[in-house]
Amino acid sequence: MKAVVQRVLRGEVRVAGEVVGSCGPGMVVLLGVLAGDGPDQARRLAEKIAAFRFFADDEGRMNRAAGEVGGEVLVVSQFTLAADGKRGRRPSFDRAAPPDVARPLVEAFVGHVRDAGLAVQTGTFGAAMEVELVGDGPVTFVLDEPAD
């Protein structure tokens, strides 16, 4: 699994012009499921992100996790994170898990983040989405949890 995690002041995702998910201060997680990923990757990556200390403490250091600052989470599935652009001018998506595998893993990831005590909203799996965010910092990380 691969995630792009961005610290935000707010985030919102719309489908057909309607808001389906949003968050206040916290993080937007763009989540890609790769072929070979399973429940263990979903759990480990969710735990890593929920505990990831990239929010400022009283001294301005990145030393607090989202739960410590009351951060909210917006998770948006994004199969394009599995793209391989090494050859030619068109990306290959062969590394992306098929939707029937990816959907339950995205749901499991979201469940694990919720189990960590964070408020989570999501986009709509497989839909054409408009994602809007206001970055804080900007602070952005690419995190992954390789298949076993």
DSSP file (Angstrom, degrees, kcal/mol; ACC not computed):
  #  RESIDUE AA STRUCTURE BP1 BP2  ACC     N-H-->O    O-->H-N    N-H-->O    O-->H-N    TCO  KAPPA ALPHA  PHI   PSI    X-CA   Y-CA   Z-CA
    1    1 A M              0   0    0      0, 0.0   144,-2.5     0, 0.0     2,-0.4   0.000 360.0 360.0 360.0 150.1    0.0    0.0    0.0
    2    2 A K  E     -AB  32 144A   0     30,-2.5    30,-3.4   142,-0.2     2,-0.4  -0.995 360.0-173.7-134.9 139.7    1.1    3.5   -0.7
    3    3 A A  E     -AB  31 143A   0    140,-3.4   140,-2.9    -2,-0.4     2,-0.6  -0.995  20.0-153.3-136.0 140.3   -0.1    6.8    0.8
    4    4 A V  E     -AB  30 142A   0     26,-2.2    26,-2.7    -2,-0.4     2,-0.5  -0.971  25.0-166.2-105.1 118.7    0.5   10.4    0.3
    5    5 A V  E     -AB  29 141A   0    136,-3.2   136,-2.6    -2,-0.6     2,-0.5  -0.930   6.9-175.9-114.1 122.1   -0.2   12.1    3.6
    6    6 A Q  E     -AB  28 140A   0     22,-2.5    22,-2.3    -2,-0.5     2,-0.4  -0.971  24.9-131.1-123.5 129.3   -0.6   15.9    3.7
    7    7 A R  E     -AB  27 139A   0    132,-2.6   129,-2.8    -2,-0.5   132,-0.5  -0.617  40.5-175.9 -72.8 131.0   -1.1   18.0    6.8
    8    8 A V  E     -AB  26 135A   0     18,-2.5    18,-2.3    -2,-0.4   127,-0.2  -0.896  45.4-146.2-133.2 157.1   -4.1   20.3    6.1
    9    9 A L  E    S-     0   0A   0    125,-3.2     2,-0.3     1,-0.4   126,-0.1   0.757  94.8 -18.1 -83.2 -32.6   -6.1   23.1    7.6
   10   10 A R  E     - B   0 134A   0    124,-0.9   124,-2.6    15,-0.1    -1,-0.4  -0.962  62.4-165.7-165.7 159.0   -9.1   21.6    5.8
   11   11 A G  E     -CB  23 133A   0     12,-2.2    12,-2.3    -2,-0.3     2,-0.3  -0.985   4.1-175.9-148.2 156.4  -10.0   19.1    3.1
   12   12 A E  E     -CB  22 132A   0    120,-2.8   120,-3.1    -2,-0.3     2,-0.4  -0.990   9.2-159.8-154.1 144.1  -13.0   18.2    1.0
   13   13 A V  E     -CB  21 131A   0      8,-2.7     7,-2.7    -2,-0.3     8,-1.4  -0.997  12.6-168.2-129.7 134.3  -14.0   15.7   -1.6
   14   14 A R  E     -CB  19 130A   0    116,-2.5   116,-2.5    -2,-0.4     2,-0.4  -0.917  11.1-162.8-122.7 146.2  -16.9   16.0   -4.0
   15   15 A V  E >  S-CB  18 129A   0      3,-2.6     3,-2.0    -2,-0.4   114,-0.1  -0.997  84.5 -11.3-125.7 125.2  -18.6   13.6   -6.3
   16   16 A A  T 3  S-     0   0    0    112,-0.5    -1,-0.1    -2,-0.4     3,-0.1   0.855 131.7 -54.4  52.2  38.6  -20.9   15.1   -9.0
   17   17 A G  T 3  S+     0   0    0      1,-0.2     2,-0.4   113,-0.0    -1,-0.3   0.348 115.1 113.0  83.4  -6.1  -20.6   18.5   -7.2
   18   18 A E  E <  S-C   15   0A   0     -3,-2.0    -3,-2.6     1,-0.0     2,-0.4  -0.840  71.6-117.0-104.4 136.8  -21.8   17.1   -3.8
   19   19 A V  E     +C   14   0A   0     -2,-0.4    -5,-0.3    -5,-0.2     3,-0.1  -0.543  36.0 169.2 -69.5 124.6  -19.6   17.0   -0.8
   20   20 A V  E     +     0   0A   0     -7,-2.7   102,-0.4     1,-0.4     2,-0.3   0.561  66.3   7.8-110.4 -15.8  -19.2   13.3    0.3
   21   21 A G  E     +C   13   0A   0     -8,-1.4    -8,-2.7   100,-0.1    -1,-0.4  -0.969  62.1 167.5-163.1 149.1  -16.4   13.8    2.8
   22   22 A S  E     -C   12   0A   0     -2,-0.3     2,-0.3   -10,-0.2   -10,-0.2  -0.979  11.5-160.3-156.3 164.9  -14.5   16.6    4.6
   23   23 A C  E     -C   11   0A   0    -12,-2.3   -12,-2.2    -2,-0.3     3,-0.1  -0.991  10.6-144.1-147.5 153.4  -12.1   17.3    7.4
   24   24 A G  S    S-     0   0    0     -2,-0.3   -16,-0.1     1,-0.3    48,-0.1   0.066  73.9 -16.5 -89.6-150.8  -11.0   20.2    9.5
   25   25 A P  S    S+     0   0    0      0, 0.0    47,-2.3     0, 0.0    -1,-0.3  -0.280 110.2  67.9 -54.6 133.6   -7.4   20.6   10.7
   26   26 A G  E    S-Ad   8  72A   0    -18,-2.3   -18,-2.5    45,-0.3     2,-0.3  -0.861  85.9 -39.3 159.6-121.5   -5.7   17.3   10.3
   27   27 A M  E     -Ad   7  73A   0     45,-2.6    47,-2.2    -2,-0.3     2,-0.5  -0.996  25.7-144.6-146.5 148.6   -4.6   15.2    7.3
   28   28 A V  E     -Ad   6  74A   0    -22,-2.3   -22,-2.5    -2,-0.3     2,-0.6  -0.960  22.6-160.7-106.0 129.6   -5.7   14.2    3.9
   29   29 A V  E     -Ad   5  75A   0     45,-3.1    47,-3.0    -2,-0.5     2,-0.6  -0.952   7.2-162.0-115.8 114.0   -4.6   10.7    3.0
   30   30 A L  E     -Ad   4  76A   0    -26,-2.7   -26,-2.2    -2,-0.6     2,-0.5  -0.871  22.6-161.2 -90.8 121.0   -4.5    9.6   -0.7
   31   31 A L  E     -Ad   3  77A   0     45,-2.6    47,-3.3    -2,-0.6     2,-0.4  -0.913  15.2-173.2-119.6 123.8   -4.4    5.9   -0.5
   32   32 A G  E     -A    2   0A   0    -30,-3.4   -30,-2.5    -2,-0.5     2,-0.5  -0.943  12.3-150.4-114.5 134.8   -3.3    3.4   -3.2
   33   33 A V        -     0   0    0     -2,-0.4    64,-2.4   -32,-0.2     2,-0.2  -0.903  16.7-154.7-104.9 127.0   -3.7   -0.3   -3.0
   34   34 A L  B >   -F   96   0B   0     -2,-0.5     3,-2.2    62,-0.3    62,-0.3  -0.653  30.4 -87.6-100.6 154.7   -1.1   -2.4   -4.8
   35   35 A A  T 3  S+     0   0    0     60,-3.4   112,-0.2     1,-0.3    -1,-0.1  -0.360 117.2  29.9 -55.5 134.8   -1.3   -5.9   -6.2
   36   36 A G  T 3  S+     0   0    0      1,-0.4   112,-0.3   110,-0.1    -1,-0.3   0.242  88.7 131.3  94.9 -12.6   -0.2   -8.3   -3.5
   37   37 A D    <   +     0   0    0     -3,-2.2    -1,-0.4   110,-0.1   110,-0.1  -0.370  29.9 171.5 -70.7 153.9   -1.5   -6.1   -0.6
   38   38 A G    >>  -     0   0    0     -3,-0.1     4,-1.8    67,-0.1     3,-0.6  -0.791  50.4 -67.0-146.9-170.6   -3.6   -7.6    2.1
   39   39 A P  H 3> S+     0   0    0      0, 0.0     4,-2.4     0, 0.0     5,-0.2   0.811 124.5  59.2 -57.6 -33.4   -5.1   -7.0    5.5
   40   40 A D  H 3> S+     0   0    0      1,-0.2     4,-2.7     2,-0.2     5,-0.2   0.907 105.6  48.0 -65.1 -40.5   -1.7   -6.8    7.2
   41   41 A Q  H <> S+     0   0    0     -3,-0.6     4,-2.6     2,-0.2     5,-0.3   0.912 111.1  51.4 -65.8 -40.9   -0.6   -3.9    5.0
   42   42 A A  H  X S+     0   0    0     -4,-1.8     4,-2.0     2,-0.2    -2,-0.2   0.929 113.9  44.1 -61.1 -45.3   -3.9   -2.1    5.6
   43   43 A R  H  X S+     0   0    0     -4,-2.4     4,-2.6     2,-0.2     5,-0.2   0.947 115.5  46.3 -65.5 -48.9   -3.5   -2.5    9.4
   44   44 A R  H  X S+     0   0    0     -4,-2.7     4,-2.4     1,-0.2    -2,-0.2   0.908 114.5  46.5 -64.1 -42.4    0.2   -1.6    9.5
   45   45 A L  H  X S+     0   0    0     -4,-2.6     4,-2.6    -5,-0.2     5,-0.2   0.906 112.7  50.4 -67.9 -39.6   -0.1    1.5    7.3
   46   46 A A  H  X S+     0   0    0     -4,-2.0     4,-2.7    -5,-0.3    -2,-0.2   0.926 112.4  47.0 -61.6 -44.9   -3.1    2.7    9.2
   47   47 A E  H  X S+     0   0    0     -4,-2.6     4,-1.7     2,-0.2    -2,-0.2   0.900 112.3  50.7 -64.0 -40.2   -1.3    2.3   12.5
   48   48 A K  H  X S+     0   0    0     -4,-2.4     4,-0.7    -5,-0.2    -2,-0.2   0.940 114.1  43.2 -62.3 -47.7    1.7    4.1   11.1
   49   49 A I  H >< S+     0   0    0     -4,-2.6     3,-0.7     1,-0.2    17,-0.3   0.902 111.8  53.1 -67.9 -41.3   -0.2    7.0    9.8
   50   50 A A  H 3< S+     0   0    0     -4,-2.7    17,-0.6     1,-0.2    16,-0.3   0.842 118.4  37.0 -62.5 -32.2   -2.4    7.3   13.0
   51   51 A A  H 3< S+     0   0    0     -4,-1.7    -1,-0.2    -5,-0.2    -2,-0.2   0.456  86.0 125.5 -98.2  -2.4    0.7    7.5   15.1
   52   52 A F    <<  -     0   0    0     -4,-0.7     2,-1.2    -3,-0.7    14,-0.4  -0.395  56.3-141.0 -66.1 125.7    2.9    9.5   12.7
   53   53 A R        +     0   0    0     -2,-0.2    12,-0.3     1,-0.2    -1,-0.1  -0.699  55.9 124.7 -95.7  91.0    4.2   12.6   14.5
   54   54 A F        +     0   0    0     -2,-1.2     2,-0.4    10,-0.9    -1,-0.2   0.126  44.3  97.5-133.2  20.4    4.1   15.4   12.1
   55   55 A F  E    S-G   64   0C   0      9,-2.3     9,-2.2    -3,-0.1     8,-1.9  -0.862  80.7 -99.2-107.8 148.0    2.0   18.0   14.0
   56   56 A A  E     -G   62   0C   0     -2,-0.4     6,-0.2     6,-0.2     2,-0.1  -0.338  29.8-151.8 -70.7 140.5    3.7   20.8   15.9
   57   57 A D    >   -     0   0    0      4,-2.1     3,-2.0    -2,-0.1     7,-0.1  -0.251  48.6 -75.8 -90.3-170.4    4.2   20.6   19.6
   58   58 A D  T 3  S+     0   0    0      1,-0.3    -2,-0.1     2,-0.1    -1,-0.0   0.717 135.0  50.9 -63.5 -20.3    4.4   23.7   21.9
   59   59 A E  T 3  S-     0   0    0      2,-0.1    -1,-0.3     0, 0.0     3,-0.1   0.334 120.3-106.6 -98.9   6.2    7.9   24.4   20.6
   60   60 A G  S <  S+     0   0    0     -3,-2.0     2,-0.3     1,-0.3    -2,-0.1   0.535  75.8 135.3  83.8   5.7    6.9   24.2   16.9
   61   61 A R        -     0   0    0      1,-0.1    -4,-2.1    -6,-0.0     2,-1.6  -0.630  68.8-109.7 -87.2 146.0    8.6   20.8   16.4
   62   62 A M  E    S+G   56   0C   0     -2,-0.3    -6,-0.2    -6,-0.2    -9,-0.1  -0.591  76.6 123.9 -72.2  93.4    6.9   18.0   14.5
   63   63 A N  E     +     0   0C   0     -8,-1.9     2,-0.4    -2,-1.6    -1,-0.2   0.273  44.1  79.0-141.6   8.5    6.4   15.9   17.6
   64   64 A R  E     -G   55   0C   0     -9,-2.2    -9,-2.3    -3,-0.2   -10,-0.9  -0.952  63.4-134.7-127.7 146.2    2.6   15.1   17.9
   65   65 A A    >>  -     0   0    0     -2,-0.4     3,-0.9   -12,-0.3     4,-0.8  -0.467  37.5 -99.5 -87.4 166.3    0.3   12.7   16.2
   66   66 A A  G >4>S+     0   0    0    -14,-0.4     5,-3.0   -17,-0.3     3,-1.1   0.876 121.5  55.9 -55.7 -42.1   -3.1   13.6   14.8
   67   67 A G  G >45S+     0   0    0    -17,-0.6     3,-0.5     1,-0.3    -1,-0.3   0.807 102.0  57.4 -62.8 -29.3   -4.9   12.3   17.9
   68   68 A E  G <45S+     0   0    0     -3,-0.9    -1,-0.3     1,-0.2    -2,-0.2   0.703 114.1  37.4 -74.9 -19.2   -2.9   14.5   20.2
   69   69 A V  G <<5S-     0   0    0     -3,-1.1    -1,-0.2    -4,-0.8    -2,-0.2   0.284 115.1-107.4-114.4   8.6   -4.0   17.6   18.4
   70   70 A G  T < 5 +     0   0    0     -3,-0.5    -3,-0.2    -4,-0.5    -4,-0.1   0.778  58.6 174.4  71.4  26.4   -7.6   16.6   17.7
   71   71 A G      < -     0   0    0     -5,-3.0    48,-0.5    -6,-0.2   -45,-0.3  -0.371  20.9-144.3 -71.2 144.1   -6.8   16.2   14.0
   72   72 A E  E     -de  26 119A   0    -47,-2.3   -45,-2.6    46,-0.1     2,-0.4  -0.622  11.0-137.7-101.1 165.0   -9.4   14.8   11.6
   73   73 A V  E     -de  27 120A   0     46,-2.4    48,-2.4    -2,-0.2     2,-0.5  -0.984  12.9-168.3-131.3 134.5   -8.7   12.6    8.6
   74   74 A L  E     -de  28 121A   0    -47,-2.2   -45,-3.1    -2,-0.4     2,-0.5  -0.983  14.7-162.9-118.2 117.3  -10.0   12.5    5.1
   75   75 A V  E     -de  29 122A   0     46,-2.7    48,-1.8    -2,-0.5     2,-0.5  -0.884   7.7-176.7-105.4 127.6   -9.1    9.3    3.2
   76   76 A V  E     -d   30   0A   0    -47,-3.0   -45,-2.6    -2,-0.5     2,-0.2  -0.978  23.0-133.2-126.0 117.4   -9.4    9.3   -0.6
   77   77 A S  E     +d   31   0A   0     -2,-0.5     2,-0.3   -47,-0.2   -45,-0.2  -0.474  27.9 178.1 -69.0 139.8   -8.7    6.1   -2.6
   78   78 A Q    >   -     0   0    0    -47,-3.3     3,-1.7    -2,-0.2     4,-0.2  -0.756  19.0-174.8-150.2  94.6   -6.4    6.7   -5.5
   79   79 A F  G >  S+     0   0    0     -2,-0.3     3,-2.1     1,-0.3     4,-0.1   0.724  78.2  78.4 -65.0 -20.2   -5.3    3.9   -7.7
   80   80 A T  G >  S+     0   0    0      1,-0.3     3,-1.7     2,-0.2    -1,-0.3   0.662  74.7  76.8 -66.4 -13.0   -3.0    6.1   -9.7
   81   81 A L  G <  S+     0   0    0     -3,-1.7    -1,-0.3     1,-0.3    -2,-0.2   0.704  89.0  59.4 -66.3 -17.1   -0.5    5.9   -6.8
   82   82 A A  G <  S+     0   0    0     -3,-2.1    13,-0.4    -4,-0.2    -1,-0.3   0.422  81.6 129.2 -88.0   1.5    0.3    2.5   -8.2
   83   83 A A    <   -     0   0    0     -3,-1.7     2,-0.5    -4,-0.1    10,-0.2  -0.198  46.5-154.4 -62.5 146.3    1.3    3.9  -11.6
   84   84 A D  B     +H   92   0D   0      8,-2.3     8,-2.5     1,-0.1     3,-0.2  -0.981  17.4 172.3-120.6 116.1    4.6    3.0  -13.2
   85   85 A G        +     0   0    0     -2,-0.5    -1,-0.1     6,-0.2    -2,-0.0   0.075  44.6 110.2-110.8  23.2    5.9    5.7  -15.5
   86   86 A K  S    S+     0   0    0      1,-0.1     2,-0.5     6,-0.1    -1,-0.1   0.811  74.8  49.8 -70.0 -29.8    9.4    4.2  -16.2
   87   87 A R  S    S-     0   0    0     -3,-0.2     3,-0.4     3,-0.2    -1,-0.1  -0.926 110.6 -26.4-117.5 133.4    8.6    3.3  -19.8
   88   88 A G  S    S-     0   0    0     -2,-0.5     0, 0.0     1,-0.2     0, 0.0  -0.159  87.4 -67.7  70.7-161.6    7.1    5.5  -22.5
   89   89 A R  S    S+     0   0    0      2,-0.1    -1,-0.2     1,-0.0    -4,-0.0   0.368 109.2  75.7-112.2   1.8    4.8    8.4  -22.0
   90   90 A R  S    S-     0   0    0     -3,-0.4    -3,-0.2    -6,-0.0     2,-0.1  -0.960  81.3-121.7-116.9 130.6    1.8    6.6  -20.7
   91   91 A P        -     0   0    0      0, 0.0     2,-0.4     0, 0.0    -6,-0.2  -0.376  18.8-136.5 -69.8 147.5    1.7    5.3  -17.1
   92   92 A S  B     -H   84   0D   0     -8,-2.5    -8,-2.3     1,-0.1     3,-0.2  -0.865  12.5-168.1-100.2 137.9    1.1    1.6  -16.5
   93   93 A F    >   +     0   0    0     -2,-0.4     3,-1.7   -10,-0.2   -10,-0.1   0.070  52.3 117.5-111.5  22.7   -1.3    0.6  -13.8
   94   94 A D  T 3  S+     0   0    0      1,-0.3    -1,-0.1   -10,-0.1   -11,-0.1   0.774  72.0  59.4 -60.1 -26.5   -0.4   -3.1  -13.7
   95   95 A R  T 3  S+     0   0    0    -13,-0.4   -60,-3.4    -3,-0.2    -1,-0.3   0.599  84.1 101.8 -80.7  -9.8    0.8   -2.7  -10.1
   96   96 A A  B <  S-F   34   0B   0     -3,-1.7   -62,-0.3   -62,-0.3   -17,-0.1  -0.510  77.9-117.7 -76.1 140.4   -2.7   -1.5   -8.9
   97   97 A A        -     0   0    0    -64,-2.4   -64,-0.1    -2,-0.2   -62,-0.1  -0.490  37.7-101.1 -70.3 146.3   -4.9   -4.0   -7.1
   98   98 A P    >>  -     0   0    0      0, 0.0     4,-2.9     0, 0.0     3,-1.8  -0.334  35.4-106.9 -65.9 154.2   -8.1   -4.8   -8.9
   99   99 A P  H 3> S+     0   0    0      0, 0.0     4,-2.6     0, 0.0    -2,-0.1   0.832 118.0  58.5 -53.4 -38.0  -11.2   -3.0   -7.4
  100  100 A D  H 34 S+     0   0    0      1,-0.2    -3,-0.0     2,-0.2     0, 0.0   0.733 116.3  36.3 -68.5 -19.2  -12.7   -6.1   -5.8
  101  101 A V  H <> S+     0   0    0     -3,-1.8     4,-1.0     2,-0.1    -1,-0.2   0.811 118.2  49.7 -92.3 -41.7   -9.4   -6.5   -3.8
  102  102 A A  H  X S+     0   0    0     -4,-2.9     4,-2.6     1,-0.2     3,-0.3   0.900 100.6  61.9 -69.0 -42.6   -8.7   -2.8   -3.3
  103  103 A R  H  X S+     0   0    0     -4,-2.6     4,-2.4     1,-0.2     5,-0.2   0.924 105.9  43.9 -55.3 -52.1  -12.2   -1.7   -1.9
  104  104 A P  H  > S+     0   0    0      0, 0.0     4,-2.2     0, 0.0    -1,-0.2   0.827 113.5  52.8 -65.3 -27.2  -12.2   -4.0    1.2
  105  105 A L  H  X S+     0   0    0     -4,-1.0     4,-2.5    -3,-0.3    -2,-0.2   0.873 108.5  49.1 -74.2 -35.9   -8.6   -3.0    1.9
  106  106 A V  H  X S+     0   0    0     -4,-2.6     4,-2.6     2,-0.2     5,-0.2   0.931 112.8  48.7 -63.4 -44.5   -9.4    0.7    1.8
  107  107 A E  H  X S+     0   0    0     -4,-2.4     4,-2.3    -5,-0.2    -2,-0.2   0.892 111.2  49.7 -62.3 -39.8  -12.4    0.0    4.1
  108  108 A A  H  X S+     0   0    0     -4,-2.2     4,-2.4     2,-0.2    -1,-0.2   0.922 109.5  51.5 -64.9 -43.5  -10.1   -2.0    6.4
  109  109 A F  H  X S+     0   0    0     -4,-2.5     4,-2.2     1,-0.2    -2,-0.2   0.945 110.7  48.2 -56.0 -50.1   -7.5    0.9    6.4
  110  110 A V  H  X S+     0   0    0     -4,-2.6     4,-2.4     1,-0.2    -1,-0.2   0.909 110.3  52.4 -59.1 -43.3  -10.3    3.4    7.3
  111  111 A G  H  X S+     0   0    0     -4,-2.3     4,-2.4     1,-0.2    -1,-0.2   0.893 108.8  49.5 -60.2 -41.1  -11.5    1.1   10.1
  112  112 A H  H  X S+     0   0    0     -4,-2.4     4,-1.1     2,-0.2    -1,-0.2   0.881 109.6  50.9 -67.5 -38.0   -8.1    0.8   11.6
  113  113 A V  H  <>S+     0   0    0     -4,-2.2     5,-1.4     2,-0.2     3,-0.4   0.915 112.0  48.0 -65.1 -41.1   -7.6    4.6   11.6
  114  114 A R  H ><5S+     0   0    0     -4,-2.4     3,-2.3     1,-0.2    -2,-0.2   0.904 106.2  57.3 -63.3 -40.9  -11.0    4.9   13.3
  115  115 A D  H 3<5S+     0   0    0     -4,-2.4    -1,-0.2     1,-0.3    -2,-0.2   0.774  97.5  62.9 -60.9 -25.1  -10.0    2.3   15.8
  116  116 A A  T 3<5S-     0   0    0     -4,-1.1    -1,-0.3    -3,-0.4    -2,-0.2   0.449 126.0-102.9 -79.0   0.0   -7.0    4.5   16.7
  117  117 A G  T < 5S+     0   0    0     -3,-2.3     2,-0.3     1,-0.3    -3,-0.2   0.598  76.7 135.2  93.8  12.3   -9.5    7.1   17.8
  118  118 A L      < -     0   0    0     -5,-1.4     2,-0.5   -46,-0.0    -1,-0.3  -0.730  58.8-119.0 -98.8 144.5   -9.4    9.5   14.9
  119  119 A A  E     -e   72   0A   0    -48,-0.5   -46,-2.4    -2,-0.3     2,-0.4  -0.691  41.3-172.1 -77.1 124.3  -12.4   11.0   13.2
  120  120 A V  E     +e   73   0A   0     -2,-0.5     2,-0.3   -48,-0.2   -46,-0.2  -0.966  18.3 176.4-128.0 134.8  -12.4    9.8    9.6
  121  121 A Q  E     -e   74   0A   0    -48,-2.4   -46,-2.7    -2,-0.4     2,-0.3  -0.883  16.7-156.8-124.4 164.7  -14.4   10.7    6.5
  122  122 A T  E     -e   75   0A   0   -102,-0.4   -46,-0.2    -2,-0.3  -109,-0.1  -0.864  16.4-119.5-136.8 166.5  -13.8    9.3    3.0
  123  123 A G        -     0   0    0    -48,-1.8     2,-0.6    -2,-0.3    -1,-0.1  -0.074  52.4 -83.0 -82.2-163.8  -14.3    9.8   -0.7
  124  124 A T    >   -     0   0    0    -47,-0.1     3,-2.1  -110,-0.1  -103,-0.0  -0.945  45.5-116.8-112.2 117.2  -16.3    7.4   -2.8
  125  125 A F  T 3  S+     0   0    0     -2,-0.6     3,-0.1     1,-0.3   -47,-0.0  -0.248  94.2   3.3 -55.6 129.8  -14.4    4.4   -4.0
  126  126 A G  T 3  S+     0   0    0      1,-0.3    -1,-0.3   -49,-0.1     2,-0.1   0.368 101.4 123.7  79.6  -3.9  -14.1    4.3   -7.8
  127  127 A A  S <  S-     0   0    0     -3,-2.1     2,-0.7     1,-0.1    -1,-0.3  -0.490  73.4-106.0 -86.7 158.3  -15.8    7.6   -8.4
  128  128 A A        -     0   0    0     -2,-0.1  -112,-0.5    -3,-0.1     2,-0.3  -0.768  53.6-170.4 -77.4 117.0  -14.5   10.6  -10.3
  129  129 A M  E     -B   15   0A   0     -2,-0.7     2,-0.6  -114,-0.1  -114,-0.2  -0.845  29.1-143.0-119.0 148.3  -13.8   12.9   -7.4
  130  130 A E  E     -B   14   0A   0   -116,-2.5  -116,-2.5    -2,-0.3     2,-0.5  -0.956  24.2-164.2-102.6 120.9  -12.8   16.5   -6.9
  131  131 A V  E     -B   13   0A   0     -2,-0.6     2,-0.4  -118,-0.2  -118,-0.2  -0.927   8.9-179.6-111.5 126.7  -10.4   16.8   -4.0
  132  132 A E  E     +B   12   0A   0   -120,-3.1  -120,-2.8    -2,-0.5     2,-0.3  -0.981   7.3 164.7-125.5 135.2   -9.7   20.2   -2.5
  133  133 A L  E     -B   11   0A   0     -2,-0.4     2,-0.6  -122,-0.2  -122,-0.2  -0.994  33.4-141.5-147.3 155.2   -7.4   20.8    0.4
  134  134 A V  E     -B   10   0A   0   -124,-2.6  -125,-3.2    -2,-0.3  -124,-0.9  -0.947  33.9-138.7-115.4 106.5   -5.6   23.7    2.1
  135  135 A G  E     -B    8   0A   0     -2,-0.6     2,-0.6  -127,-0.2  -127,-0.3  -0.262   3.2-142.6 -67.5 150.4   -2.2   22.5    3.0
  136  136 A D  E    S-     0   0A   0   -129,-2.8     3,-0.4     3,-0.2  -129,-0.2  -0.931  78.3 -19.8-115.7 104.3   -0.6   23.3    6.3
  137  137 A G  E    S-     0   0A   0     -2,-0.6     2,-0.1     1,-0.3  -129,-0.1  -0.597 100.7 -91.3 132.1 -74.2    3.1   24.0    6.0
  138  138 A P  E    S+     0   0A   0      0, 0.0     2,-0.5     0, 0.0    -1,-0.3   0.524  73.1 170.0 -71.9 144.7    3.1   22.5    3.4
  139  139 A V  E     +B    7   0A   0   -132,-0.5  -132,-2.6    -3,-0.4     2,-0.4  -0.972   4.9 163.6-128.4 114.1    3.9   19.2    5.1
  140  140 A T  E     -B    6   0A   0     -2,-0.5     2,-0.4  -134,-0.2  -134,-0.2  -0.995  12.0-175.8-137.3 137.0    3.6   16.1    2.8
  141  141 A F  E     -B    5   0A   0   -136,-2.6  -136,-3.2    -2,-0.4     2,-0.6  -0.979  19.3-145.8-131.9 145.4    4.9   12.6    3.2
  142  142 A V  E     +B    4   0A   0     -2,-0.4     2,-0.4  -138,-0.2  -138,-0.2  -0.962  29.3 177.7-106.8 117.6    4.9    9.5    1.0
  143  143 A L  E     -B    3   0A   0   -140,-2.9  -140,-3.4    -2,-0.6     2,-0.3  -0.916   4.6-177.5-120.7 144.8    4.5    6.4    3.1
  144  144 A D  E     -B    2   0A   0     -2,-0.4  -142,-0.2  -142,-0.2    -2,-0.0  -0.977  22.6-155.3-141.4 159.9    4.2    2.8    2.0
  145  145 A E        -     0   0    0   -144,-2.5  -100,-0.1    -2,-0.3     3,-0.1  -0.893  29.8-141.1-131.2  98.3    3.8   -0.6    3.5
  146  146 A P        -     0   0    0      0, 0.0  -110,-0.1     0, 0.0  -144,-0.0  -0.200  23.4 -99.5 -66.1 152.2    5.2   -3.2    1.2
  147  147 A A              0   0    0   -112,-0.2  -110,-0.1     1,-0.1  -112,-0.0  -0.350 360.0 360.0 -64.2 149.9    3.5   -6.5    0.6
  148  148 A D              0   0    0   -112,-0.3    -1,-0.1    -3,-0.1  -111,-0.1   0.479 360.0 360.0 -66.2 360.0    5.0   -9.4    2.6
